[in-house]
Amino acid sequence: MPAKSSPVPDDIAAMSFEEALAALEQIVSKLEAGEVSLEDSIEIYTRGSFLKHHCEQKLQSAKARIEKITLPDTGEPTGSEPFTAD
């Protein structure tokens, strides 16, 4: 995982979750297939760590915005409240 003092590269920070996940999947495929040299493997593994961290941050951000619908005994929605993982 990238060190906390190391910022995520700008090109990764600009990616959507889907773009970052697709890039991470490509890296995993290359590493599993052994298609890259040892030096390149180290470089793309490091990039993969940044991509993973970026995806995790995007998921945390999305999770924080999720709201759950409040349903009283009547079954009619009365509003929403912030999501909390119980």
C-alpha positions as CSV (number, residue, x, y, z in Angstrom):
1,M,0.0,0.0,0.0
2,P,1.3,3.5,-0.7
3,A,2.8,5.3,2.2
4,K,0.6,7.9,3.7
5,S,3.2,10.6,2.9
6,S,3.2,9.6,-0.8
7,P,0.4,11.3,-2.7
8,V,-1.5,9.3,-5.2
9,P,-0.2,10.2,-8.7
10,D,-2.4,12.9,-10.4
11,D,-3.4,10.6,-13.3
12,I,-4.8,8.0,-10.8
13,A,-6.4,10.7,-8.6
14,A,-8.3,11.9,-11.7
15,M,-9.7,8.4,-12.4
16,S,-13.3,7.3,-11.7
17,F,-13.7,4.2,-9.6
18,E,-14.5,2.2,-12.7
19,E,-11.4,3.4,-14.6
20,A,-9.1,2.7,-11.6
21,L,-10.6,-0.7,-11.1
22,A,-10.2,-1.6,-14.8
23,A,-6.6,-0.4,-14.7
24,L,-6.0,-2.5,-11.6
25,E,-7.5,-5.6,-13.2
26,Q,-5.2,-5.1,-16.2
27,I,-2.2,-5.0,-13.8
28,V,-3.3,-8.1,-12.0
29,S,-3.7,-9.9,-15.4
30,K,-0.2,-8.9,-16.5
31,L,1.4,-10.0,-13.2
32,E,-0.5,-13.3,-13.2
33,A,0.4,-14.1,-16.8
34,G,4.1,-13.2,-16.2
35,E,4.1,-10.9,-19.2
36,V,6.5,-8.4,-17.7
37,S,10.1,-8.3,-16.5
38,L,10.9,-8.2,-12.8
39,E,11.7,-4.5,-12.9
40,D,8.4,-3.7,-14.7
41,S,6.6,-6.0,-12.3
42,I,7.8,-3.9,-9.4
43,E,6.8,-0.7,-11.1
44,I,3.3,-1.9,-12.0
45,Y,2.8,-3.5,-8.6
46,T,3.5,-0.1,-7.1
47,R,1.0,1.5,-9.4
48,G,-1.4,-1.2,-8.5
49,S,-1.1,-0.3,-4.9
50,F,-2.0,3.3,-5.7
51,L,-4.9,2.2,-7.8
52,K,-6.1,-0.1,-4.9
53,H,-5.9,2.7,-2.4
54,H,-7.7,5.1,-4.8
55,C,-10.5,2.5,-5.3
56,E,-10.8,2.1,-1.5
57,Q,-11.1,5.8,-1.0
58,K,-13.8,6.1,-3.7
59,L,-15.7,3.3,-2.0
60,Q,-15.4,5.0,1.4
61,S,-16.6,8.2,-0.1
62,A,-19.6,6.6,-1.7
63,K,-20.4,4.7,1.5
64,A,-20.5,7.9,3.4
65,R,-23.1,9.3,1.1
66,I,-25.4,6.3,1.2
67,E,-28.7,7.0,3.0
68,K,-31.0,4.4,4.3
69,I,-34.8,4.9,4.0
70,T,-36.6,5.3,7.3
71,L,-39.7,3.0,7.4
72,P,-42.0,3.3,10.5
73,D,-44.5,0.6,11.4
74,T,-46.9,2.0,8.8
75,G,-44.6,1.0,6.0
76,E,-44.6,4.4,4.4
77,P,-41.2,6.1,3.9
78,T,-40.9,9.1,6.2
79,G,-37.4,10.3,5.2
80,S,-33.9,9.2,5.3
81,E,-31.0,9.1,7.7
82,P,-27.2,8.9,7.1
83,F,-25.9,5.4,6.5
84,T,-24.3,3.7,9.5
85,A,-22.8,0.2,9.3
86,D,-24.1,-1.7,12.3
